[in-house]
């Protein structure tokens, strides 16, 4: 993504487990400098993994993954999501029917352990237990304004060279559309454009539609959070001031 700092190679699989380890390393380093760490973002699965901890899950099984991918090619991911709903209703309720990566992992855990991934995930301890945590959710504007901002964001990304970035990744020769990094919103649609499946305008349109769908899923997840304190955009300035006062009171 233009403007972002790279933390791993696109051929690597970045997981919630790696995120938790990286986040804890950064949090401890920030505390060592007597500063207050702020975690800002919208990847709710990763945030929940940090807040609640991660279950002891089996390592990835290439053989099972290959079989699941082969079935998905024939049956489609919604069909495998329906199977997951039978095996692990709690996990299926949190995973979108086309979320290939998470459907694959949930089914893989079911097949290799004989237990639902949701059951294993409930037996966790928060790695943030030693810290005092303030968890806030910033309420979005109305849907029309949100969609407008998402469109403006994608336009800026294109202006900053998003298509050139995807072209460069595609030209490397060691990446394919099957890599999890290339299945990300935006990358997937622009890669398909470069493969000649449709023109650039259609690629951007599909990327924007996928971005809106992702935002909708994020909002659904956020509304299911019971711990977070909801803030309106108008309260953002006051919230920032409160954070500064709290940091000063703690001696940071």
C-alpha positions in Angstrom: 0.0 0.0 0.0 1.5 3.4 -1.0 2.8 5.3 2.0 2.9 2.3 4.4 6.0 0.8 6.0 6.8 -2.8 5.0 7.1 -5.3 7.8 7.3 -8.5 5.8 7.6 -9.8 2.3 4.4 -10.3 0.3 5.3 -14.0 -0.2 5.1 -14.5 3.6 1.8 -15.3 5.4 1.1 -12.7 8.0 -1.2 -14.0 10.7 -2.9 -12.7 13.8 -0.3 -14.6 15.8 2.5 -12.6 14.2 0.6 -9.4 14.7 0.2 -10.1 18.4 3.9 -10.8 18.8 4.8 -7.7 16.8 2.3 -5.5 18.7 3.6 -6.6 22.1 7.2 -5.9 21.1 6.2 -2.4 20.0 4.1 -1.8 23.1 6.9 -2.8 25.4 9.4 -0.6 23.5 7.0 2.4 23.7 6.5 1.8 27.4 10.3 1.7 27.9 10.5 5.2 26.4 7.8 6.2 28.9 5.2 6.9 26.3 1.6 5.7 25.9 1.1 3.3 22.9 -1.9 4.0 20.7 -3.2 1.1 18.5 -5.2 2.5 15.7 -6.8 0.5 12.9 -9.7 -1.4 11.6 -8.6 -5.1 11.4 -10.9 -6.3 14.1 -9.7 -9.9 14.1 -6.2 -8.8 14.9 -7.4 -6.4 17.6 -9.5 -9.1 19.2 -6.6 -11.5 19.1 -4.5 -8.9 21.0 -7.3 -8.1 23.5 -8.3 -11.7 24.2 -5.3 -13.7 23.3 -4.8 -16.5 20.8 -5.6 -20.2 21.2 -3.0 -22.9 20.8 -3.8 -23.9 17.3 -2.1 -26.4 15.1 0.5 -25.3 12.5 -0.7 -24.9 8.9 -1.1 -28.2 7.1 -0.2 -27.9 3.4 -1.9 -31.1 2.5 -5.2 -30.2 4.0 -5.0 -26.6 2.6 -4.4 -28.0 -0.9 -7.4 -30.2 -0.6 -9.6 -27.4 0.6 -8.4 -25.1 -2.2 -9.1 -27.8 -4.7 -12.6 -28.2 -3.4 -13.2 -24.4 -3.4 -12.2 -24.3 -7.1 -15.0 -26.8 -7.9 -17.6 -26.0 -5.2 -16.9 -22.3 -4.4 -16.1 -20.8 -1.0 -19.8 -20.2 -0.1 -20.3 -24.0 -0.2 -17.3 -24.6 2.1 -18.7 -21.8 4.4 -21.9 -23.8 4.6 -19.9 -26.9 5.6 -18.1 -24.8 8.3 -21.5 -23.6 9.5 -22.3 -27.3 10.2 -19.0 -28.1 11.9 -18.5 -24.8 13.8 -21.6 -22.5 13.7 -19.9 -19.9 16.0 -16.9 -19.5 13.7 -19.1 -19.4 10.5 -21.2 -16.6 12.0 -18.0 -14.5 12.3 -16.7 -15.3 8.8 -18.0 -14.0 5.6 -19.1 -16.6 3.0 -16.3 -15.5 0.6 -13.5 -15.0 3.1 -11.4 -17.7 1.6 -8.4 -17.4 4.0 -10.4 -17.7 7.2 -12.8 -20.4 5.9 -9.8 -22.4 4.9 -8.1 -22.0 8.3 -11.3 -22.8 10.3 -11.9 -26.0 8.3 -8.2 -27.0 8.5 -8.4 -26.8 12.3 -11.6 -28.8 12.4 -10.1 -31.5 10.1 -6.7 -31.7 11.9 -7.9 -31.5 15.6 -11.5 -32.8 15.4 -12.5 -29.7 17.4 -14.1 -26.4 16.3 -11.7 -23.5 16.1 -14.2 -21.4 18.1 -13.9 -23.8 21.0 -10.1 -23.6 21.0 -10.2 -19.8 20.8 -12.4 -19.5 23.9 -9.6 -21.1 26.0 -7.3 -18.0 25.9 -5.7 -15.5 28.2 -5.2 -11.8 27.1 -1.6 -10.9 26.6 -2.6 -7.3 27.6 -3.6 -8.4 31.1 -0.6 -6.6 32.7 -1.6 -3.3 31.0 -4.3 -0.8 31.7 -6.3 -0.7 28.4 -8.7 2.0 27.1 -10.7 0.6 24.2 -12.7 3.1 22.1 -14.6 2.7 18.8 -15.0 5.8 16.6 -18.5 5.9 15.2 -18.6 6.3 11.4 -20.5 9.1 9.6 -23.7 8.2 7.7 -23.3 5.6 5.0 -23.3 8.2 2.1 -20.4 10.1 3.7 -18.6 6.9 4.5 -18.9 5.7 0.9 -17.7 9.1 -0.4 -14.6 9.0 1.8 -13.8 5.4 0.8 -14.0 6.5 -2.8 -11.7 9.5 -2.2 -9.2 7.3 -0.4 -9.1 4.8 -3.3 -8.6 7.8 -5.7 -5.7 9.0 -3.7 -4.2 5.5 -3.6 -4.4 5.3 -7.4 -2.8 8.8 -7.7 0.0 7.7 -5.5 0.8 4.7 -7.8 -1.2 1.8 -6.5 -1.5 0.3 -10.0 2.3 0.6 -10.4 2.8 -1.2 -7.1 0.6 -4.1 -8.1 2.3 -4.3 -11.5 5.7 -4.4 -9.8 4.6 -7.2 -7.5 3.1 -9.2 -10.4 6.3 -8.7 -12.4 8.4 -10.2 -9.6 7.5 -13.7 -10.7 7.3 -15.2 -7.3 3.8 -14.1 -6.5 0.4 -15.4 -7.7 -3.2 -14.4 -7.1 -3.3 -17.3 -4.6 -0.9 -15.6 -2.1 -2.9 -14.2 0.8 -1.2 -10.8 0.3 -2.5 -10.6 -3.3 -6.0 -11.6 -2.2 -6.3 -8.4 -0.3 -8.9 -5.8 -1.2 -7.6 -3.7 -4.1 -4.7 -5.9 -5.0 -6.9 -8.7 -6.1 -9.0 -6.5 -8.4 -6.0 -4.6 -10.0 -4.1 -7.9 -10.5 -7.1 -9.3 -12.4 -7.1 -6.1 -14.5 -3.4 -6.6 -15.4 -4.2 -10.2 -16.3 -6.7 -8.8 -18.9 -9.9 -9.8 -17.2 -11.3 -6.3 -17.4 -10.3 -2.7 -18.1 -8.8 -0.4 -15.4 -12.1 1.5 -14.8 -13.8 -1.8 -14.0 -10.9 -2.8 -11.8 -11.2 0.4 -9.8 -15.0 0.0 -9.6 -14.6 -3.6 -8.2 -11.9 -2.5 -5.8 -14.2 0.2 -4.4 -17.1 -2.2 -4.1 -14.9 -4.7 -2.3 -13.7 -1.9 0.0 -17.3 -1.0 0.9 -18.1 -4.6 1.6 -15.1 -4.8 3.9 -16.1 -1.6 5.7 -19.6 -3.1 6.2 -18.2 -6.3 7.7 -15.9 -4.2 10.0 -18.9 -2.2 11.2 -20.8 -5.4 11.9 -18.0 -6.7 13.9 -17.5 -3.4 15.8 -21.2 -3.3 16.7 -20.8 -6.7 18.3 -18.1 -5.5 20.6 -19.4 -5.1 24.2 -16.2 -3.7 25.7 -15.5 -0.7 23.5 -16.6 2.8 24.3 -18.4 4.3 21.2 -17.4 7.8 20.3 -18.9 10.1 17.7 -16.6 12.1 15.4 -17.5 15.3 17.3 -16.1 13.7 20.5 -12.8 12.9 18.9 -11.0 16.1 19.9 -12.2 15.7 23.5 -11.0 12.1 23.5 -7.6 13.1 22.4 -7.4 15.7 25.1 -8.4 13.0 27.7 -5.7 10.7 26.5 -3.1 13.4 26.9 -4.3 14.2 30.4 -4.3 10.5 31.4 -0.8 10.1 30.0 0.4 13.2 32.1 -1.3 11.7 35.2 0.7 8.5 34.7 3.9 10.4 34.4 4.5 9.9 30.7 
